[in-house]
Amino acid sequence: QVQLEESGGGLVQPGGSLRLSCAGSGFTLDDYAIGWFRQAPGKEREAVSCISSSSDSIYYKDSVKGRFTISRDNARNTLYLQMNSLKPEDTAVYYCNALGLHGDYWGQGTQVTVSS
């Protein structure tokens, strides 16, 4: 069964850090472009950061450039998002996604709340 499972979300104060993880099972992440999306209450889901299957192309949403870092560990079949200098506007449910020839898969999401 193909599955993506996010972890690492939580409540953090402004300026703090979190590291999100997304573990894949039932398929190999190597073959997929993978990324992080987020959806805040009342807003549409948006792409935060994505990385190509070969890791030679990386996208960051302008508002997270310099603060967030995406990485993948193909040996662990896991995607990461290191989030530093968090701001209240980063508050959202964060989802990981894997897109490839064999499918388009989503995790269940993990809540990130940035508040004092």
Backbone hydrogen bonds, N-H to C=O, Kabsch-Sander energy under -0.5 kcal/mol:
donor,donor_aa,acceptor,acceptor_aa,energy
3,Q,25,S,-2.6
5,E,23,A,-2.1
7,S,21,S,-2.1
10,G,111,Q,-0.9
12,V,113,T,-2.7
15,G,86,L,-3.2
16,G,13,Q,-2.3
18,L,83,M,-2.2
20,L,81,L,-2.7
21,S,7,S,-2.6
22,C,79,L,-2.4
23,A,5,E,-2.4
24,G,77,N,-2.8
25,S,3,Q,-2.5
29,L,27,F,-0.6
31,D,28,T,-1.3
32,Y,29,L,-2.2
33,A,99,L,-2.6
34,I,51,I,-2.2
35,G,97,N,-2.2
36,W,49,S,-3.4
37,F,95,Y,-3.0
38,R,46,E,-2.5
39,Q,93,V,-2.1
43,K,40,A,-2.3
46,E,38,R,-2.8
48,V,36,W,-3.0
49,S,36,W,-1.7
50,C,59,Y,-1.6
51,I,34,I,-3.0
52,S,57,S,-2.5
55,S,52,S,-1.3
59,Y,50,C,-2.6
61,K,48,V,-2.8
64,V,61,K,-2.1
65,K,61,K,-0.9
65,K,62,D,-0.9
67,R,64,V,-2.3
68,F,64,V,-2.4
69,T,82,Q,-2.4
71,S,80,Y,-1.7
73,D,78,T,-3.0
74,N,72,R,-0.6
76,R,73,D,-0.6
77,N,73,D,-0.7
78,T,73,D,-2.1
79,L,22,C,-2.5
80,Y,71,S,-3.2
81,L,20,L,-2.2
82,Q,69,T,-2.9
83,M,18,L,-3.3
83,M,81,L,-0.6
84,N,67,R,-2.1
84,N,82,Q,-0.6
85,S,15,G,-0.6
86,L,16,G,-2.3
90,D,87,K,-2.4
91,T,88,P,-1.8
92,A,112,V,-2.0
93,V,39,Q,-2.2
94,Y,92,A,-0.6
94,Y,110,T,-3.0
95,Y,37,F,-2.9
97,N,35,G,-2.3
98,A,105,Y,-2.2
99,L,33,A,-3.2
100,G,103,G,-2.6
103,G,100,G,-1.2
105,Y,98,A,-2.9
107,G,96,C,-2.0
108,Q,4,L,-0.5
110,T,94,Y,-2.0
112,V,92,A,-2.7
113,T,10,G,-2.8
115,S,12,V,-2.1
115,S,113,T,-0.7
